[in-house]
């Protein structure tokens, strides 16, 4: 059985990924206004799934704090999102306890 700290970390990982996905959506919206030849990073669970080979439901479970990803799974997701582990770590480390608890509450209210 997972303790509170383990669950908190799961949600913190999920929130960090959600922030990256939201940033990719914003980037795609802005890039759609300009001609570009470079591929944009994935911005949806389906796109991440197609690129990474990870089931969409698994990605959803990770982002929603229901599942704790293995290291390799997290790296595949980050690669699909066009983000390095260093960049992910910066976002993860920038999140404070209040932000994560608010995210946990938001997710639990949706269920």
N, CA and C of each residue as an Amber inpcrd file, in Angstrom:
protein
   333
   0.8350000  -1.1820000   0.0000000   0.0000000   0.0000000   0.0000000
   0.8840000   1.2500000   0.0000000   0.4790000   2.2230000  -0.7990000
   1.2660000   3.4410000  -0.9160000   0.9670000   4.3920000   0.2290000
   2.0130000   5.0640000   0.6660000   1.8240000   6.0570000   1.7230000
   1.5030000   7.4120000   1.0950000   1.1750000   8.3720000   1.9230000
   0.7770000   9.7060000   1.4510000   1.8590000  10.3820000   0.6140000
   3.1000000  10.1920000   1.0030000   4.2050000  10.8150000   0.2680000
   4.3200000  10.2320000  -1.1410000   4.1640000   8.9150000  -1.2720000
   4.2090000   8.2760000  -2.5970000   3.0920000   8.8110000  -3.4920000
   1.9060000   8.9380000  -2.9290000   0.7610000   9.4480000  -3.6880000
   0.9940000  10.9100000  -4.0780000   1.5490000  11.6940000  -3.1630000
   1.8670000  13.0890000  -3.4470000   2.8320000  13.1840000  -4.6330000
   3.8540000  12.3510000  -4.6490000   4.8310000  12.3580000  -5.7410000
   4.1630000  11.9840000  -7.0610000   3.2820000  10.9860000  -7.0440000
   2.5570000  10.6070000  -8.2630000   1.8060000  11.8000000  -8.8350000
   1.1190000  12.5290000  -7.9750000   0.3700000  13.6950000  -8.4450000
   1.3040000  14.8140000  -8.8990000   2.4270000  14.9540000  -8.2530000
   3.3920000  15.9840000  -8.6560000   3.9440000  15.6690000 -10.0480000
   4.2290000  14.4040000 -10.3260000   4.6600000  13.9880000 -11.6700000
   3.5540000  14.2950000 -12.6720000   2.3230000  13.9290000 -12.3220000
   1.1920000  14.1770000 -13.2080000   0.9920000  15.6500000 -13.5100000
   1.1090000  16.4800000 -12.4910000   0.9490000  17.9190000 -12.6810000
   2.0620000  18.4770000 -13.5720000   3.2780000  18.0390000 -13.3610000
   4.3890000  18.4960000 -14.2000000   4.1390000  18.1190000 -15.6650000
   3.6670000  16.9020000 -15.8960000   3.3550000  16.4820000 -17.2650000
   2.1990000  17.2950000 -17.8410000   1.2070000  17.5620000 -17.0240000
   0.0730000  18.3680000 -17.4890000   0.5330000  19.7590000 -17.9120000
   1.4360000  20.3410000 -17.1690000   1.9750000  21.6620000 -17.5090000
   2.6940000  21.6120000 -18.8580000   3.4740000  20.5660000 -19.0710000
   4.1970000  20.4200000 -20.3390000   3.2230000  20.2290000 -21.4980000
   2.2100000  19.3910000 -21.3080000   1.2170000  19.1610000 -22.3600000
   0.4880000  20.4640000 -22.6870000   0.1190000  21.2230000 -21.6650000
  -0.5480000  22.5180000 -21.8930000   0.3570000  23.4810000 -22.6510000
   1.6360000  23.4910000 -22.3080000   2.5930000  24.3610000 -23.0100000
   2.7150000  23.9350000 -24.4690000   2.7030000  22.6280000 -24.7330000
   2.7800000  22.1440000 -26.1140000   1.5310000  22.5310000 -26.9030000
   0.3640000  22.5060000 -26.2400000  -0.8750000  22.9330000 -26.9130000
  -0.7940000  24.4080000 -27.2900000  -0.2820000  25.2050000 -26.3750000
  -0.1390000  26.6410000 -26.6360000   0.8620000  26.8820000 -27.7720000
   1.9640000  26.1450000 -27.7600000   2.9630000  26.2530000 -28.8190000
   2.3540000  25.8990000 -30.1690000   1.5770000  24.8260000 -30.2040000
   0.9510000  24.4010000 -31.4560000  -0.0220000  25.4540000 -31.9590000
  -0.7610000  26.0510000 -31.0440000  -1.7160000  27.0930000 -31.4310000
  -0.9740000  28.2700000 -32.0550000   0.1200000  28.6750000 -31.4470000
   0.9000000  29.8030000 -31.9660000   1.6180000  29.4470000 -33.2590000
   2.1060000  28.2160000 -33.3550000   2.8280000  27.7880000 -34.5570000
   1.8910000  27.6190000 -35.7410000   0.6110000  27.3330000 -35.4940000
  -0.3480000  27.1840000 -36.5880000  -0.5470000  28.4810000 -37.3370000
  -0.1450000  29.5710000 -36.7380000  -0.2680000  30.8680000 -37.3810000
   0.9410000  31.1890000 -38.2530000   2.0090000  30.3880000 -38.1340000
   3.2280000  30.6390000 -38.8960000   3.5840000  29.3940000 -39.7110000
   4.1450000  29.5750000 -40.8960000   4.6050000  28.3970000 -41.6350000
   5.8300000  27.7930000 -40.9380000   5.8560000  26.4830000 -40.8080000
   6.9850000  25.8090000 -40.1730000   7.2200000  24.4630000 -40.8300000
   8.4560000  24.0630000 -40.8710000   8.7830000  22.7620000 -41.4470000
   9.1770000  21.7620000 -40.3810000   9.3670000  22.2360000 -39.1440000
   9.7760000  21.3110000 -38.0900000   8.5460000  20.6910000 -37.4410000
   8.6480000  19.4370000 -37.0410000   7.4930000  18.8180000 -36.3860000
   7.3120000  19.3860000 -34.9830000   6.0800000  19.5710000 -34.6120000
   5.7710000  20.0660000 -33.2740000   5.7340000  18.9000000 -32.2970000
   6.0680000  19.1460000 -31.0310000   5.9640000  18.0830000 -30.0350000
   4.5070000  17.6980000 -29.8230000   4.3020000  16.4810000 -29.3310000
   2.9440000  16.0050000 -29.0930000   2.2420000  16.8520000 -28.0520000
   0.9010000  16.9480000 -28.2070000   0.1150000  17.7810000 -27.3100000
  -1.1540000  17.0900000 -26.8310000  -1.3340000  15.8350000 -27.1990000
  -2.5240000  15.1010000 -26.7590000  -2.1070000  13.7140000 -26.2880000
  -2.9600000  13.1020000 -25.4890000  -2.6530000  11.7490000 -25.0130000
  -2.5200000  10.7870000 -26.1960000  -3.3860000  10.9570000 -27.2060000
  -3.3180000  10.1000000 -28.3890000  -2.0170000  10.2830000 -29.1500000
  -1.5830000  11.5280000 -29.2870000  -0.3120000  11.7940000 -29.9630000
   0.8620000  11.2360000 -29.1920000   0.8320000  11.4050000 -27.8800000
   1.8970000  10.8580000 -27.0380000   1.9150000   9.3420000 -27.1620000
   0.7420000   8.7380000 -27.1550000   0.6230000   7.2840000 -27.2720000
   1.2000000   6.7970000 -28.5990000   0.8440000   7.4680000 -29.6830000
   1.3360000   7.0730000 -31.0080000   2.8540000   7.1600000 -31.1040000
   3.4110000   8.2210000 -30.5490000   4.8520000   8.4350000 -30.6280000
   5.6250000   7.5480000 -29.6700000   5.0900000   7.3440000 -28.4740000
   5.8340000   6.6240000 -27.4370000   5.5550000   5.1320000 -27.3940000
   4.4140000   4.7090000 -27.9430000   4.0380000   3.3010000 -27.8600000
   3.3990000   2.9380000 -26.5240000   3.0880000   3.9350000 -25.7110000
   2.4590000   3.7140000 -24.4030000   0.9560000   3.9120000 -24.5710000
   0.1870000   3.0330000 -23.9600000  -1.2660000   3.1170000 -24.0840000
  -1.7870000   4.4780000 -23.6030000  -2.8020000   4.9780000 -24.2890000
  -3.4150000   6.2510000 -23.9250000  -3.9280000   6.2180000 -22.4840000
  -4.5340000   5.0940000 -22.0880000  -5.0570000   4.9720000 -20.7180000
  -3.9380000   5.0610000 -19.6910000  -2.7840000   4.5030000 -20.0070000
  -1.6470000   4.5770000 -19.0870000  -1.1800000   6.0130000 -18.9310000
  -1.1150000   6.7340000 -20.0340000  -0.7070000   8.1400000 -19.9930000
  -1.7050000   8.9390000 -19.1600000  -2.9860000   8.7080000 -19.3830000
  -4.0220000   9.3840000 -18.6120000  -3.8840000   9.0720000 -17.1210000
  -3.6510000   7.8180000 -16.7870000  -3.4890000   7.4330000 -15.3780000
  -2.2950000   8.1250000 -14.7330000  -1.2140000   8.2800000 -15.4790000
  -0.0220000   8.9480000 -14.9410000  -0.3070000  10.4340000 -14.7180000
  -0.8880000  11.0870000 -15.7150000  -1.1730000  12.5190000 -15.6010000
  -2.1860000  12.7950000 -14.4870000  -3.1030000  11.8640000 -14.2790000
  -4.1320000  12.0400000 -13.2600000  -3.7540000  11.4710000 -11.9000000
  -2.4870000  11.1140000 -11.7210000  -1.9950000  10.6820000 -10.4220000
  -2.4570000   9.3080000  -9.9830000  -3.0050000   8.5190000 -10.8980000
  -3.4900000   7.1840000 -10.5520000  -2.4030000   6.1270000 -10.6590000
  -1.3210000   6.4710000 -11.3230000  -0.2710000   5.4930000 -11.5930000
   1.0950000   6.1490000 -11.4450000   2.0350000   5.3800000 -10.9440000
   3.4060000   5.8320000 -10.7610000   4.2380000   5.2770000 -11.9210000
   4.7350000   6.1250000 -12.8170000   5.4250000   5.6110000 -13.9970000
   6.8110000   5.0590000 -13.6770000   7.1750000   4.0060000 -14.4070000
   8.5600000   3.5340000 -14.3510000   9.4180000   4.6020000 -15.0200000
  10.6790000   4.5930000 -14.7170000  11.5960000   5.5680000 -15.3030000
  11.5750000   5.5540000 -16.8150000  11.6020000   4.3550000 -17.4070000
  11.6170000   4.2660000 -18.8690000  10.3180000   4.8010000 -19.4700000
   9.2020000   4.5620000 -18.8110000   7.9150000   5.0730000 -19.2940000
   7.9230000   6.5960000 -19.2850000   8.4070000   7.1700000 -18.2080000
   8.4790000   8.6230000 -18.1120000   9.3780000   9.1900000 -19.2150000
  10.4940000   8.5490000 -19.4820000  11.4110000   9.0260000 -20.5230000
  10.7580000   8.9450000 -21.8950000  10.0320000   7.8650000 -22.1870000
   9.3270000   7.7620000 -23.4700000   8.2990000   8.8880000 -23.6150000
   7.5880000   9.1790000 -22.5390000   6.5960000  10.2620000 -22.5800000
   7.2830000  11.6040000 -22.7990000   8.3510000  11.8500000 -22.0640000
   9.0750000  13.1190000 -22.2130000   9.6460000  13.2730000 -23.6160000
  10.1920000  12.1870000 -24.1830000  10.6960000  12.2380000 -25.5630000
   9.5760000  12.6360000 -26.5230000   8.4080000  12.0500000 -26.3330000
   7.2650000  12.3560000 -27.1860000   6.8430000  13.8190000 -27.0510000
   7.0000000  14.3440000 -25.8510000   6.6370000  15.7410000 -25.5990000
   7.7270000  16.7190000 -26.0130000   8.8800000  16.2070000 -26.4210000
   9.9810000  17.0730000 -26.8320000  10.6670000  17.7510000 -25.6650000
  10.6800000  17.0820000 -24.5200000  11.2260000  17.6550000 -23.2920000
  12.3140000  16.7420000 -22.7400000  13.3720000  17.3420000 -22.2350000
  14.4390000  16.5480000 -21.6150000  14.0860000  16.2500000 -20.1580000
  14.7670000  15.2960000 -19.6010000  14.5810000  14.9740000 -18.1910000
  14.9840000  16.1790000 -17.3280000  15.9830000  16.9230000 -17.7600000
  16.4030000  18.1280000 -17.0400000  15.2820000  19.1600000 -17.0140000
  14.6550000  19.3800000 -18.1710000  13.5380000  20.3380000 -18.2340000
  12.3730000  19.8700000 -17.3700000  12.0740000  18.5760000 -17.4320000
  11.0150000  18.0220000 -16.5900000  11.3480000  18.2470000 -15.1180000
  12.5930000  17.9860000 -14.7430000  13.0270000  18.1550000 -13.3580000
  12.8620000  19.5800000 -12.8770000  13.1250000  20.5370000 -13.7520000
  12.9570000  21.9500000 -13.3720000  11.4930000  22.2650000 -13.0810000
  10.6170000  21.7530000 -13.9250000   9.1880000  21.9820000 -13.7070000
   8.7370000  21.2630000 -12.4390000   9.1290000  20.0090000 -12.2980000
   8.7840000  19.2090000 -11.1250000   9.2390000  19.9070000  -9.8460000
  10.4930000  20.3550000  -9.8370000  11.0480000  21.0100000  -8.6440000
  10.4080000  22.3630000  -8.3480000   9.8610000  23.0090000  -9.3750000
   9.2600000  24.3270000  -9.1610000   7.8780000  24.2430000  -8.5130000
   7.2830000  23.0690000  -8.5270000   5.9350000  22.9190000  -7.9740000
   5.9860000  22.8590000  -6.4570000   5.1460000  23.6500000  -5.8230000
   5.1210000  23.6330000  -4.3600000   3.9780000  22.7500000  -3.8570000
   3.9790000  22.5280000  -2.5720000   2.9990000  21.6270000  -1.9540000
   1.5650000  22.0920000  -2.2010000   1.3420000  23.3880000  -2.1060000
  -0.0060000  23.9260000  -2.3100000  -0.5040000  23.6270000  -3.7270000
   0.3440000  23.8290000  -4.7270000  -0.0490000  23.5720000  -6.1130000
  -0.4210000  22.1000000  -6.3150000   0.3860000  21.2180000  -5.7510000
   0.1330000  19.7870000  -5.9270000  -1.1490000  19.3830000  -5.2040000
  -1.3500000  19.8870000  -4.0070000  -2.5760000  19.5480000  -3.2580000
  -3.8160000  20.0830000  -3.9710000  -3.7170000  21.2550000  -4.5710000
  -4.8420000  21.7880000  -5.3500000  -5.1220000  20.9020000  -6.5600000
  -4.0630000  20.4120000  -7.1900000  -4.2180000  19.5110000  -8.3360000
  -4.8670000  18.1990000  -7.8840000  -4.4350000  17.6830000  -6.7530000
  -5.0020000  16.4520000  -6.2200000  -6.5080000  16.6380000  -5.9820000
  -6.8840000  17.7570000  -5.4080000  -8.2790000  18.0480000  -5.1290000
  -9.0760000  18.1820000  -6.4370000  -8.4950000  18.8650000  -7.3940000
  -9.1480000  19.0320000  -8.6980000  -9.4290000  17.6770000  -9.3500000
  -8.4350000  16.8110000  -9.3440000  -8.5870000  15.4840000  -9.9510000
  -9.6300000  14.6700000  -9.1900000  -9.5850000  14.6990000  -7.8790000
 -10.5430000  13.9170000  -7.0770000 -11.9630000  14.4230000  -7.2680000
 -12.1370000  15.7230000  -7.4820000 -13.4860000  16.2620000  -7.7150000
 -14.0430000  15.8270000  -9.0600000 -13.1850000  15.5500000 -10.0240000
 -13.6280000  15.1080000 -11.3480000 -14.0840000  13.6550000 -11.3430000
 -13.6460000  12.9020000 -10.3390000 -13.9500000  11.4680000 -10.3100000
 -15.2900000  11.1780000  -9.7120000
